[in-house]
Structures are given as structure tokens and as C-alpha cells.
Amino acid sequence: MAKAPVQRMSQLMAKTLRDDPADAEVLSHKLLVRAGYVRRTAAGIWSWLPLGKRVLANVERIVREEMDAIGAQEVLLPALLPREPYDATGRWDEYGQELFRLKDRKGGDYLLGPTHEEIFTLLVKDQASSYKDLPVILYQIQHKYRDEARPRAGILRGREFLMKDSYSFDTDDEGLAQSYALHRQAYQRVFERLGLDYRICAATAGAMGGSKSEEFLAPAEAGEDTFADCPNCDFAANTEAITYELKPVEADVPALEEIPTPDTPTIETLAAHLGVPASATLKNLLVKVDGEIVAVGVPGDREVDIDKVEAHFAPSVVEMVTEADFAVRPDLVRGYVGPQGLGEKVTYLADPRVAPGTSWITGANKEGTHAKNVVAGRDFEVDTYVDVVVVQEGDPCPKCGTGLKLDRAIEIGHIFQLGRKYADALKLDVLGQNGKPVRVTMGSYGIGVSRAVAALAEQTADDKGLCWPAEVAPADVHVVAAGKALQTELALDVSEKLSAAGLRVLCDDRAGVSPGVKFTDSELIGVPQILVAGRRAAEGVVELKDRRTGEREELTVDEAIARLTA
């Protein structure tokens, strides 16, 4: 086994901190900075110090090995990309303000790549001409860029981040399904090797487009995604991907009747005034879609999920209606809007829970007045049904009906069956077996490499610091010299022997640093095994500590080396 040089902390470019950074909100941000793994360069932009770079490289290595194992070929494409391919697919506009756009000195438009579907498509168009050249899977591990409005949570939500993105190219849908399955299995192996707890969840395609899409989510309090998990079956999905089935009802409901309801502009005041549950009322939220007013109807006890509304109308811009909008539309009475009588000037979008035949109490489009017995399909028409409510704990599982459980999670991977969206836009064809052109079908697959580091920190850290799984840790063993010359001499000697045996060794040989600080740092840094040359160094006895369990054992040097190299 090749010898790995000992990393002496007296020479290491990293300083540990006793206190959390003032701007740190989540555990991984606090610990990665305190332990000397990363440093902030600017908002959402991070520098990786030697220990952090080692962990990042280990994650890269695992991802690379599993991608190579499914026959994928690694390439490296530029991060600075021309505008034209993204115009062809519409994503130059679809990405909105999240896209980093820039001009060269001649006025040409460029972008910093958020994902590379277009560029990979053009690469294959240039290289593949026949069905014999396919299928092929290409991948890269490269920095991506998104102009986040509020970069936060350290490396979890940055404007520059390291990602593995791969793309499959097949001549038919069966081939695409096979490439998708290969990636799904490879991702499971990656995350299992990383030591991550994860869930595979149904997801929406978003700006990527395509049909089938699944996310790999790592449950964590710091997560920005909410996913639903069924305790009774195998259903799991991002809440944005959960849809409610439209179920029309038949009921004999009296005619619509207007009722005075002074000072009841909110669902809460209306329900209290009438003595009815909020679920009996119909909430109508007004938004503007590219400047045109749209009403969104949901049951009064539910909240509108704006992300779902935006996803439905993408790439159009969705904004909330303002006081100025009400001022120029006297037919829209704030707090008393109802779908009946809105007219053709307002599009009405409703959640499937507002099904044909359901009866509601809702605004009468008059100040201080509501209407009851307002029936969907009889008294008003819905232009489009879209599931737009915020999913709640206990909502029925779409698969078995059991109440769903909600958890927070970090998205660590996402796989898409893109189909022919990009091949159509960029005219990617190859000659088929019959000599006629065949339109290629694609898949897109991403793993957040730098994000996986943060997810691991979130899931594995304890009250003492980081606690890395062995395969991604910056070293196999952290040797600590308690302080005296004899202890330092023994620590360095043991470190060299462990290094010669092929282990990666971090040795704390710092002079003038107290044993207490060294012990605290060893727990903060989080290497799986800690070997201390302490009070019995003169006897050739060291203490071996398991970082995760805290178990300690005194061993001779030879016993310790044998244990660590077994």
C-alpha cells in the first residue's frame, strides 16, 4: 500500500475556533468553520482549506468510482457558457434572476452554468452520428453557479457549489428507463458508502423539464425541503410533488344566498362570526401572472403553496396583488372576493379539493358581504384544477390513505427522465438502424458533492464536534501528543509507522498548545480514531479512542498499530 505522508498540525493551514461564527445558522456551518474546514470568501462563496478539501475529494472519489462502475465516461466542460443554446431551450429566460449573466468586451452574452443539459446535448450532437454510437452516459464533477437571493446555511445554499452532473443519451424510451435505473442504483451505492441516511422521493421536474423525476433527500433539521413519508407503505415524495385526486361530488344544495358579514375580511374572522369551521369556507388568493390577475381557490383551512403556483405558471412571473391593483379594479373587493361573478377578466385556478359539486361560504364581491351555498360547477366555473395547497401532517397518503408524516431534508441528489425536450430544441438526431433519423432521448442526473459534505456534518455531528464516517474523513487516525517532548517524539514515531502501513494520519504535534485544547480539537475535527501519546508514553503505552462511541483503551504501540491497520 502506498505511503500517505503524515499531516502535522504544526504545519497545517487551518485554525480552529472556540466560538461559533456570528452569522452561522445551522450546525454544519458552525462546525465546518470552527474546525478549520472552510472559510467564507463572500456571501454564498466559500474557500476549502486542506482538511475540507480532503473530505470534498473523498466524496468526489466515491461518486467517481460509482459512476465509472456503470460505464459512464468523465469529461470536463466549461463553466462559462454562450447564451445561444440556452435561448434555444428557453432557459435563458426561465431561470430568471438565479442565472449569472455577463457580457464579454464585444457585447456577447454569456452565463455561468447552473446545469449543462444544453452543452452536453451539443457535444453528443457533434460526436454521435449513428445509433451505433449510443447509448452513452457522460458526466463531470464541476462547479455550478446560481445567483441565490439569500445565500445562507454555509455551504448548504451557496452561489458557487460543486456538483456531479451526468447525462444519458439513448435512441428509445426503453433505453432511457435502463439508464435511469442504472443511475438510481449507483446513487444508492454512493449514499450508502458516504454513510448518509437518505430517502428516495417523487419530485417535480421544475426548470429541468421532462417526465419522471426523483430526489434523494437526507433528513436533517437544516434541510430546506419538506418531504412526506408514509408510515404504512413505501410512499415518499417532496411535498411539491404530492397531488390530490379530483373527486366530483353530488349533493342537493339550496340556492346561493348572500349574507351580511361586517368586518370579516379574513377566514378567521368570518368563521368566528358565522360559527363555522374554516374548512367550510373558500379562500381566494389573488396573484398576478405576467401582469394578469389570477384567483387561486383553496379550502379556508389550507394555505396556498406559492411554489406550486409558480411551478404551474413557469416561466411566467408570479407576483402578489397589491393595494394599487385593487385601486384600479373596483370589482375586486379586498377580503370579500368570491369566484362567482368574477367575469372573464380573472382566470380562476382551484385546488382539486374545490371539486365540482362542493359547497362553500365565500366572498360575495361586496364590502361586508359573503355568500353561502356557493357550489363549484353550478355557481362558478374553474378554469384549471391544480394541487396548490401546502401539504399538512396527517394528509392522506395518495397510495394507501394513511396519514402522512412530514420531515425536513437536504436535497443531495436528483434524477430526471428528460425525454426529448433538449434534443428537440437542439435537433439531436442519429441515424437509426433503418437509415432514417432518430430523435435521441435524454436523462439528467445530479449529485451535490459539496452539499453532501454539509449533509454528512448535519447528520453525524454530536455535541463535541464533527464525527466523519471513515470513508470520507480527512484522515484515518488523529494522533495527539499530549505535550511533553517524549510524548511528541512517540506521537511522531507512531504516526510514521501508521503512515508506512498505508493509513492517512493527522498528527497534533503543536508546541505550546495545552493538552486540553488538543483533545478538544481532536473531537471538533472529527477523525474516526484518536490515538493519544500521554502519561504512559515512557512505557510505550498509548490510548486509543473511538470518536463516535467515546470508548477508550490503553494499548502498547504495537497493539495500537495492529488494531488500526487490521
N, C-alpha and C positions, 0 to 999 in steps of 0.2 A: 504493500500500500504506500502511495506517495506521502512523503513527509509534508505536513502543513506547518508553516512557521508559527512559532508562539507569538501571540499578540500581547505585548507587555503594556499594561495600563499606564506605566510611566511615560510611554511614548505615544499613547493613543490620543487622537484628536477628538476628544469628547469630554465634556464636563457635566457631571451630574448636578442636579439642583435639589435643594431641600424642600422648596415650596412650589406649589402649582403655578403655572403661568396665569397671569391675571385675566387673560381673555379665554382661557380654556373652559369649555362647557361640558365635555364628555371625557370619560375615563381614558380612552386611548390617546386623546390629545394631551392630557395631563402627563401621562406616564411616558409616552414616546419622547416628549420634550425633556422631562425631568431625568430620564435615564440616558440622555445623550444620543438618541437615535435620529432625531430630525430637528431642524431649526427653521423658523418662519423667515422667508425672504420678502414676501409681500402678501397681501390678502389673497388667500387661496393658492399660494405658490410656496413650495417647500423645498428645502435642501436636505439631502440624505447624507448623514455623517457615516463614518466607517461601520459602526455596529448596525445601523439601519440599512445601509447598503448591503450588508451581508444577509440580513433577513430577506430583503427585497430580492436579492439574487437567488436565494434558496427557493422562494416562491416561483420565480421565473423558471428555475431549473425543473421543478416538479411539473409545471404547466407544459414546458417544452418537451419533457420526456413523454408525457401522456399524449400530446398532440402528435409527436413523431410516431408513437405506437399505433395510431390509427391511419398512418400513411400520409399525414399532412406534410406539406413542404413549406419550410420557413423562407420568407422573403422580407425585405425591408423597403417600404415605400416612403416617399417624402411626407413630412408633416405640413409643409407649405404647399398649398394646392390651388390650381386655377379655378376660376368661377364657372367656366362653361359647362363642365359635366354636372355640376350641382344645379345650374339653371335647367338643364335638360330633364332632370328628375323632379324639379320644383322645390328642392330642399334648400336652395339659396334663400328663398322667402319663408319656407315652412319653419326653419329653425329660429326665425325671429331674432330677438336680441341676444340669444345664447351663442350665436355664431360670431367668432372673432373674424372680422373682415378687415382687409387692408389693401392699399394700393402700392404699386411699385413706382419708380420715378417717372415711368412713361404713362402712368394713369391706368395701368391694367389692374383688374380686380383679382384678389386672391383671398384665401381663407386659411385658417389653421384648422386642420382636420379634426372634427368631432367623432366621425366614423368614416370608413373608407370604401363603402359599397361601390360608389361610382368609379373610383380609381382601380379597384380590383377588377371590376367589370371590363374596363377598358384594357387592362393588362391581359386578361384572358382573350378578349376580342383580338388583340394583337398576336397572341401566341397560339391560339387554338383555331383550327380551321375545319376539323373533321370530328365526327363522333368518336373516332379512334383516339383523339386527344383527351377525351373525357371518360369517366368522371375525374375530377381533380379537386383537392382541398388545399388551399393556400392559407398561410397565417403569418402574422407578425406580432412582435411584442414591442410596443412603441408608445410614446406619449401622445395623449389626446388633449384637446382644448375646448372648454366651454366657458363662456363668459357668465358665470353664475352671478345672479343679482346680489346674493348674500352668502358668499363662501363662508363656511363655518365648520365646526367639529374637526379641526385639524385636517388630516389627510383624507378624512371620510368624504368631504364635499369641497374639493378644490377646483381651481380653474385650469390647472395642469395636472394630469394624472396618468399613470402607467397602466396600459391595458393590453391584453391579448385579444386581437380580433382575427377571426378566421372566416373563410367564405368557401362554400361548396358550390360546384358547378356540375350539373347533370343534364342529360338530354330528356328525361321524363320525370314525372311526379313520383314514380316508384323509387327511382334513384335518389331523389331528394329526400324521401322518407328514410332511406337507408343512411344517407349522410347525416341526417338529423339524429337518428338513433345512435350512430357512432359517436357523435359529439355528446349526446346526453349521457352515454355510458362513460366517456372519457372525463366529463365534468364530475361525475360521481366519484371516479377514482382520484381525481385531483383534490377534491374537497375532503375526501376521506384521508388521503395522505397528509394533507395540511392539518388535520385534526380539528376541522371545523364541524360544528353542529349546524345542519342546514336542512331546508325543506325545498322541495320542488313544487312550484305553484303555477297554476294557469295565470297568464298575464295578457295585457293588451299590447298591440304592436307599436302604437304611438307613431312617431315620425319615421320609424323604420319601414313601416308598411308590411304587407304580407298577410299570411293567414295564421297558422298555428304559432303560438309563442308561449314559452315557459321561462319563469325566473327561478334562480337559485338564491334563496334567502337565508341569511344567518340570523337567527333570533338574537336580539340584543336591545337593551333599553335605549341605546343611542340611535337605533335604526330610524330612518325617515320613511320607510314603507310600512304600511299596515297590511297584514295578511290574515285571512280567515282559515282556521283549521277545524275540521270536523272531528270531534272525539269518538264518533261512532263508525266512520268509514274513512277511505283514503283521500277524500276531497280536501284540497288545499288550493287557495287562489289569492292573488293580490286583490284587495277589496275593489280596486278599479275594474277588475275583470269579472266580477260577480254580477250576474243579470237575473232579474226576476221575470218569471213567465207571465205573459199577458193572459188573464183569465176573465173573460167577459161574464157578467152575472145577469140573471133575470130577476127582476123584483117589481112589484106593483107599488110605485111611489107616487104620492099626491103631487099635484101641480106645484111648480115653483112658486114660492111665496117670499116677498120681501118683508124684512122685519127691522124695526128701529134698533140700532145698536150704537148709541152715542159713546164717544171716547173709547172705542175698541179697535185701534189701528194695528194691534198685534194679535198673534194667535193666542198668547197667554191671556190678554185682557178679554178677548172675545169668548174664549172657553169659560173663563170665570163668570162673565156676565150672563151667559146662557146656561151655565151649569152642565156643560157637556165636556167629554174628553177631547183633547186636542186632535185625536185621531179621527174625529167626526168632521173636522174642518179641512178645507182645501187651501193650502198655502200657494201663492202665486208670486214667484220671484221674477222681476223684470231685469233683463240684461240687454246689452246692445251687441249685435254681431255684425262687424264691419259697418257700424253706424245704424243698423236697422234694429228696431226693438223686437225682442222675443220674450214671451212669457213662458216661465217654466213652472209647471204644476206638480206638486207633491203633497202627500198627506200632511196635515198640520203638525203631526208629532215627529216628522222626519226633517232632516236638514238636507239641503241641496249640495251635492258634491260638485263643486265648480270644476275640478279637474276632469270629471266625466263630461260635463257640458263642453269644456274646451276641447276635449278629445273628439267629441262628436262633430264639432264645427271646424276642427283644424283643416287647413291652416288659417282660417279666418280668425280675426282678433275678437275676443270676448271681453266686454267691459261691463261694470255695474252701471245701472241707470242712476243719474244724478238729479239733484234738485232742478238744475237747468233744463233737463229733459222733461221733467214733469211740468215745468212752467210753459213749455211750448206745446204740450199735449194735454189740454184740459179734460179730455175724455178719459185720461188715466188718473184716477183719484188715489193718491198715496194712502196705503193702509186699507183700502176698500176695493181693490181690483178683483174682478171675477172674470172667468173665461167667457161667460155668456155675454154677447153683445160687444165683444172687443172689435169685431169687424175684420176686414181683410188686411188692414194696415199692421196688424200684430200677428206674428206667427205664434201658434200655441204648441209648445213641446210639453209632453207629460210623461211622468213615470208610469210604468205598467200597472202599478197599484191603483192608478186612476183609470181603471178599466171601464169599457162600455157597460152601462147598467149600474155603476156605483153611484151612490147619492151623497151629496156634500152640503155643508154650510160654507159659503164663500162670499166674497165681496159682491156688492150689487152695483159697483161703479158709481156710487153716490156717497157723499160725505155722511158718516154716521149711520150707514145702512148696509145690512148684509142680506143675503138670500138663503133660504133653506130649501131642501128637496131639489137641489140642482143636480141633475142626472147627466153623467157623461154619455154622449151619443144621442141624447134626447134634447137637452137644453144647450149643449155646446159640443163642438167637434174638436178632436185632437188632430193636429196636422201630422205629428210624428210622435211615436212612442219610443222612449229611450230610458233605460235604467239610469237614473241620475241621483238617487238618494245615497247618503252616507250609510254604509253598512254598519249595523249595530251588533253588539254582542247579543247572542241569542236568536238572531235572524235564522230562519230555517235553511238548512243545508240544501242546495239545489239538487243534490244527488239522493239523499236519504231522508231529509226533513228534520234531522236532529238540530238542536240549537248550536250555532257556530261559536267558536272561541276566537277572540281577536288577540293578536300579538304584534309587537313592533319588531322590525328586522332590517338588516342591512342587505341591500342587493349586491351579491358577489358575482353573479353570472346571469346571462340572458341568452336564450337561443330562439331563433326565428326561422320559420319557413317563409322566405321572402317570395317565393314563386317567381313570376316573370316581370315584376314591377320595374326593376332596373335594367333587365335585358330588353324589355320593350322600349324603354326610354332611350337606351344607348344602342339599340339594334344589335344585340349579341346573338348571332346565329352561327351554327356549324352545319356542314353538310351531313345529312343523315345517311343511313345505310342504303336508302333508295336514291341517293344522289340529289335529294331536294333539301332546301334549307330547313333546319330545325331550330326553333327558339329555345335557348338554354334556360333552365330553371335554377334558382339560387337559394342558398341558405346563408344566414349570417349568425355568428356565434361570438359572444364576448365574455371575457373574464376580467374583472377589475383586479389587477395584480397589486397595485399599491393599496387599494381598498381592502384586499384580503388581509394585508398586514394589520390594518386598523381593526378589522373584524376579529382577527385572532387575539389581538390585545384586549378587545372588549370582552371576549368570551372566556379567556383563560387567566386574566389577571386576578390577583387577590388583594387583600388589604396591605400587603407589603410591597407590591410592585408587579412587574411583568412576569410571566411564567410560560415561556415558549414551549411548544411541542418540540421534541428532539430534532425532527427533520428540517425545521425552519429556523431553529435557534442560531444565533451568531457564533456560537461555539458549543462543543460537546461538554466541556467541563470548564469551570471557573475556579482557578487555583488562587487562594488567598494567603499571602504571607502576613501573619499577624503583626509583624513589625520589627522584631529584633533581627540582627544580621544573620544569625544562624537560621532563623525561620525563613528569611528571604532566600538564603542560599539553598535550603531544602526545597522551597517552593519552585525556584527556577530549575533545579535539577529534576524534580518530578515533572515539571512542565515539558522539559526537553525530551524526557523518556516517553511521555504520553504522545508528544508530537511525533516522535520517531515511530511510534506504533500506529500512526495514521489518524489520531484524534485532533480535532480543532481545539486549541487551548487558548483561553484568555487568562492571563496571569496578573494579579494585582500586586505589583512589586513597588508601589509608590512609597517613597520615603517621606517621613514627616506627616503621614496620614494615620490617624488613630485606628486601632483595630475595630472600634465601634462603627466608624464611618465606612471602613472597608466591608464589614459584614452587612451593613445597611445597603451599600451599593450593590453587593452581590445579589441581594434579594430584589432590589429595584431593577437591575439589568435583566434578571430572569433566565439565566442559563440553567438547563435542567439539573446538572450535577455541580455541587460546590465542594471543593476539596481544600481544607484549611490546614496549613502548617502552623501549629500553635504551640501550646505549653509543653507538649511532649515531643517537640521536634528533635531535641537532643537524643531521644531514644529511637528516632526513626519512625515515629508513630504520627499519623495524620488523622483528621476527622473528615469523613465523607458524609455529606448531607444531600438528601433528595429535596430539590427546591419545591416541588409540588406538595409532597406529603409532610415535609419537615422532619422526616426520620433521619437520625444521626447514628453513625457507627465509627468507632475507633479501629483503625487498621494499620498494619505496617505498610510501608511504601510499596513493597512488592505485592501485598494483598490488594492494595488500592488500585494499582496499575492493572493487576489481573482482573479485578472486578469491572473496571471501567472499559477494558478492552475486550471483555468476553463477548 
